[in-house]
Amino acid sequence: MLVKTKAIVLSSLRYQEKSLIVKCFTLSDGLKSYFVPSAYSGKKSNQKIAYFQPLTILEIEAIHKNKGTLEHFKDLKLATAFQTINTDIVKSTMVIFLSEMLNHSIQEEEENKDLFTFLETALIWLDTHEETSNFHLILLLEITKFLGFYPDISDGETKFFFMNEGVFTPFQGISCLSEHETFLFKKLIALKFDSDQKIFAGIERQILLKILLEYYSIHLDGFKKPKSLEVLKEVFS
């Protein structure tokens, strides 16, 4: 079946010498993996590879056989040409990290238009704003709404956050954040992309990132911490 849709690149893996296997989150069908022959050959190879950088937003025409095998692109172009993400070291590192997180977290092989629209809007915001130091933290927390484990904030006045159940509690038990960690987590929950980016010190961002990674690992089966995590920590240290 010929499909025309937008797609966000989650990962690309070199196959043999000249080809790529590209995993995308598509607007029309959720997760899809594509075989790109001869990506590393020919005069336009650099242009081809540029399409498959982490979290690039594409407009694609593809043949979807929906048989659990690799699909094939018929045509593709950039849906959004990023102006700063690929040239700003902080943004590009953040995007590499987030693409790994999404690759390990999104498992739906069916459409999720709300999640796609949120990601597309968020990436365009990142590309068009300068103060973005909390972007990755806000994005990871917001995505839990779509993955089904966003924190229950109905008892948000209590002092501790119980990671296993995703609820706030007056008592500190096993798998609860400390009072200080819970305080930081509440501040993060209240943040929007346009909020003051200087609300956290560098060490507080490290604490929140550690909390979010642990929260994901508790609630997602088989979750793996991204290999780019250490690079991200270094950029934000």
C-alpha positions in Angstrom: 0.0 0.0 0.0 1.3 3.5 -0.9 1.3 5.8 2.1 2.0 9.5 2.3 2.8 10.7 5.8 5.1 12.6 8.1 7.8 10.6 9.9 10.2 11.4 12.7 13.5 9.5 12.5 14.3 7.6 15.7 17.4 5.7 14.7 19.5 4.7 11.7 21.8 1.7 11.5 24.4 1.1 8.8 23.8 -2.2 7.1 26.7 -3.8 5.3 28.8 -1.1 3.5 26.3 1.0 1.6 22.8 0.7 3.1 20.8 1.9 6.1 18.0 0.5 8.2 16.0 3.5 9.5 13.4 3.4 12.3 10.8 6.1 12.2 7.7 7.1 14.2 5.1 7.9 11.5 2.0 9.9 11.8 0.0 7.3 9.9 1.2 4.0 11.3 3.3 4.5 14.5 6.6 2.7 14.4 8.0 1.6 11.0 11.4 0.4 9.9 12.7 1.1 6.4 15.5 -0.3 4.3 17.5 2.3 2.4 19.8 0.7 -0.2 22.9 2.5 -1.4 22.6 5.3 1.2 26.4 5.6 1.2 27.0 5.5 -2.5 26.4 7.9 -5.4 26.8 11.6 -5.8 23.9 12.5 -3.4 24.9 10.1 -0.6 25.6 13.0 1.9 22.2 14.4 1.1 20.6 11.0 1.7 22.3 10.5 5.0 21.3 14.0 6.2 17.7 13.0 5.9 18.2 10.3 8.6 19.8 12.4 11.4 18.2 11.9 14.9 14.6 13.3 15.1 14.6 14.8 11.6 11.0 15.4 10.5 10.3 14.0 7.1 7.5 13.9 4.5 7.6 10.4 3.0 5.9 8.3 0.4 6.5 4.7 1.2 5.3 1.2 0.3 3.9 -0.3 3.4 3.4 -4.1 3.1 2.6 -4.4 6.8 4.0 -7.9 7.0 6.5 -7.2 9.9 9.3 -6.9 7.4 11.3 -3.8 6.4 9.4 -1.3 4.4 10.7 0.9 1.5 10.7 4.6 0.8 9.4 5.6 -2.6 10.1 9.3 -2.1 11.1 11.6 0.8 11.9 15.2 1.6 12.3 17.3 4.7 9.0 18.4 6.3 10.9 20.9 8.5 14.4 22.1 7.8 15.9 22.7 11.2 18.0 26.0 11.5 19.8 25.5 14.8 19.4 21.9 16.0 22.1 20.5 13.8 24.6 23.3 14.4 24.2 24.0 18.1 26.2 21.5 20.2 23.9 21.6 23.2 20.7 21.1 21.0 22.3 18.4 18.8 23.5 16.5 21.9 20.1 16.8 23.5 18.4 15.5 20.3 20.8 12.5 20.0 19.9 11.6 23.6 16.2 12.1 23.2 16.1 10.0 20.0 17.6 7.1 22.0 15.1 7.6 24.7 12.2 7.6 22.3 13.6 4.6 20.4 13.7 2.7 23.7 10.3 4.0 24.8 7.8 4.1 21.9 6.6 0.6 21.1 3.3 1.2 19.3 3.0 -0.1 15.8 -0.2 1.8 15.3 -1.0 5.5 14.8 -0.7 7.9 17.8 -1.4 11.3 16.2 -1.5 13.1 19.5 2.0 11.9 20.4 3.3 12.6 16.9 1.9 16.2 16.9 3.3 16.8 20.4 6.8 15.7 19.3 6.7 17.7 16.1 5.6 20.8 17.9 8.2 20.4 20.6 11.1 19.9 18.1 10.1 23.0 16.2 10.0 24.9 19.5 13.5 23.6 20.3 14.8 24.7 16.9 13.4 28.2 17.2 14.3 29.1 20.8 17.7 29.9 22.5 17.0 29.2 26.2 16.4 25.4 26.1 18.4 23.9 29.0 15.3 22.2 30.6 13.8 21.1 27.3 14.9 17.4 27.5 13.5 17.2 31.1 10.2 18.7 30.2 9.9 16.6 27.1 10.6 13.3 28.9 8.1 14.1 31.6 5.4 15.1 29.1 5.9 12.0 27.0 4.8 9.9 30.0 1.3 11.2 29.4 1.2 9.4 26.1 3.0 6.3 27.4 0.6 5.9 30.3 2.6 6.7 33.5 2.4 10.4 34.0 2.5 11.2 37.7 -0.8 11.4 39.6 -0.7 15.0 41.0 -4.0 14.8 42.9 -2.0 14.6 46.2 0.7 16.9 45.0 0.9 18.8 48.4 2.5 15.7 50.1 6.2 15.5 50.6 7.3 12.3 48.8 6.9 10.8 45.4 6.4 7.0 45.2 8.1 6.0 41.9 6.6 2.5 41.5 3.0 3.8 41.6 3.6 7.3 40.2 1.8 9.0 43.1 2.6 11.5 45.8 2.5 10.3 49.4 2.9 11.7 52.9 5.2 8.8 53.9 8.7 8.0 52.6 8.8 4.3 51.8 11.0 2.1 49.6 11.1 3.5 46.0 10.2 7.0 47.2 12.1 10.1 46.3 13.6 12.1 49.1 11.9 15.3 50.2 14.4 17.4 48.3 14.1 15.2 45.1 10.3 15.4 45.4 10.5 19.2 45.7 12.6 19.4 42.5 10.3 16.9 40.7 7.2 19.1 41.6 9.0 22.1 40.2 9.6 20.2 36.9 5.9 19.1 36.7 4.9 22.8 36.9 7.3 23.8 34.0 6.3 24.6 30.5 8.8 25.0 27.5 8.4 28.8 27.8 9.1 28.9 31.6 12.2 30.5 33.0 15.1 28.1 32.0 17.2 29.3 34.9 14.9 27.7 37.5 17.3 24.8 38.0 21.1 24.7 38.8 23.2 22.3 36.8 23.4 19.7 39.6 19.6 19.9 40.0 19.1 19.0 36.3 21.4 16.0 36.8 19.3 14.9 39.8 16.1 15.3 37.7 17.5 13.4 34.8 18.5 10.5 37.1 15.0 10.5 38.5 13.4 10.4 35.0 15.6 7.6 33.8 14.8 5.6 36.9 11.1 6.4 36.5 11.2 5.2 32.8 13.1 2.0 33.8 10.4 1.2 36.4 7.5 1.6 34.1 8.8 0.4 30.7 9.7 -3.3 30.3 13.2 -3.7 28.8 14.0 0.0 28.9 17.7 0.7 28.3 19.6 3.8 29.4 20.9 5.7 26.3 24.5 5.3 25.4 24.6 9.1 24.8 23.8 9.8 28.4 27.4 10.5 29.5 27.9 12.9 26.6 24.7 14.8 27.6 25.9 15.0 31.2 29.3 16.4 30.0 27.6 19.1 27.9 25.4 20.2 30.8 28.1 20.0 33.5 
